[in-house]
């Protein structure tokens, strides 16, 4: 994750998931939060997986 300047990728993904969750929650009302729980979870997973896939690509190609 040199392109991101990340030394601990696991911690970075956890932080990204938390930031994404806060961002998505900030866009909706409290009632909607409960209704949209599955959608929120999906967005967090997609965001986290995207970062992991990029990290795996960097490791496989030896860019680090």
Helices and strands as residue ranges (DSSP letters): G 2-4, H 9-25, H 30-35, H 37-61
